[in-house]
């Protein structure tokens, strides 16, 4: 990192976006998800509970993961001053690859978390 110049304003904007999306947003999402599939339903020693756990983890990754990644991609571009059209173009170019990587790791982590 020698010679790397830190852009503090950019770091602050990205940090604030991350706090809103992955702090407050994820808290609200998990609350809603726990209403839909209560924790007590995935804590049981049954095949049905295992299926609910896997479903909950996949729902978390597919819905919340795609939403938070989309807001992150679009939000960072817009906060950098890009036009809405350019931000959408960047999102369209990245979201598929980001979602594929999301689904390679996060469902497993979500299942452990839930």
Secondary structure, 3 states (H helix, E strand, C coil): CCCCCCCHHHHHHHHHHHHHHHHHHHHHHHHHHHHHCCHHHHCCCCHHHHHHHHHHHHHHHHHHHHHHHHHHHHHHHHHCCCCHHHHHHHHHHHHHHHHHHHHHHHHHHHHHHC
